[in-house]
Amino acid sequence: MLYENELFLLCALVYVAFALHAALGFGGNIMTLAWGAVLLPPEQLVTALLPVNVFVNAYFFARY
């Protein structure tokens, strides 16, 4: 169970990682899993990040 400040930190980490993913074109999941493993088990992170990754990649596909 995450506390409010841990949830905010996780959201900030996901935002930064996927902003870097948008700028670089790769690495959003790797960075999020590496940084987020401090707060949650990787299994929970992967299931939560899969829809975000699909959305970001679909946006890139539609844009380019």
HUHU-V436283 format. One record per backbone hydrogen bond with DSSP energy under -0.5 kcal/mol. CO is the residue of the C=O (numbers start at 1). NH is the residue of the N-H. E is the energy in kcal/mol with one decimal. If there is no record, write none. Layout:
co/nh/e
CO/NH/E
CO/NH/E
//
This chain:
co/nh/e
3/7/-2.4
4/8/-2.1
5/9/-2.0
6/10/-2.5
7/11/-2.4
8/12/-2.2
9/13/-2.4
10/14/-2.5
11/15/-2.3
12/16/-2.5
13/17/-2.6
14/18/-2.5
15/19/-1.9
16/20/-2.2
17/21/-1.9
18/22/-2.0
19/23/-1.8
20/24/-3.2
21/25/-2.6
27/31/-2.5
28/32/-2.2
29/33/-2.7
30/34/-2.4
31/35/-2.6
32/36/-3.0
33/37/-1.3
35/38/-0.9
36/39/-1.4
36/40/-2.4
41/44/-0.8
41/45/-1.7
42/46/-2.6
43/47/-1.5
44/48/-1.5
45/49/-2.3
46/50/-1.4
49/53/-2.5
50/54/-2.3
51/55/-2.2
52/56/-2.5
53/57/-2.4
54/58/-2.2
55/59/-2.1
56/60/-2.1
57/61/-2.3
58/62/-2.4
59/63/-2.4
60/64/-2.4
//
